[in-house]
């Protein structure tokens, strides 16, 4: 075959291949799309001085609130002492993820690999037990211990993550990092029963978390004004007993829009939400 025939033939083959590849190339996959839609939130959580300060500010506020609550309890108990009341040990309840341990490096790694949340990837991360403490968390909980409070860690990490979670907390120097003070998820992400178990034996002075559900399961329901009506209804209790820390990376706010299902379904629901909200 001479060059005059060969060249057009090759171009024809290349052209056909290009056309065929374009025709069969899959639509952009849902997983990388969905993963990268979380990039701003993860970038903010991992790098921003604003997030860093909000954590410090939150824990400063937690310290003030704790001292105030303990003072109130002391006064109440002094009055009740004449009636012979018993003194239950005092406790602070904290969530773990994005409350005392910073998992934003896991989230960065997931996006870098075009991946959404995956239980096996998550286990690989928690097995390393190398998460850093959230700003202000260690100082606050050390101070709570000095003030005579026990600390309970109520988390939706899986029971299989017990050893690595304790190792991570112990290595960072967190107080009460032991089996008795670590309440992991036992089937349900609803923390109500676990909080009740602590309240049965302890006076719970303050709770800290990155989700409103770390205070009450009532906040799982976002059907009424995205849960903001429930916040208004419980504002007094929230102000008095709960400190909320920032986490735009995941949580009930996102679940309310995405729902459950495949990444493609979640992505589709996100699109529907934005398309149906013209302002
Ligand atoms: Mg959390």
Boltz pocket constraint, residues with backbone or C-beta under 6 A from the ligand:
constraints:
  - pocket:
      binder: B
      contacts: [[A, 95], [A, 96], [A, 97], [A, 98], [A, 99], [A, 209], [A, 210], [A, 211]]
      max_distance: 6.0
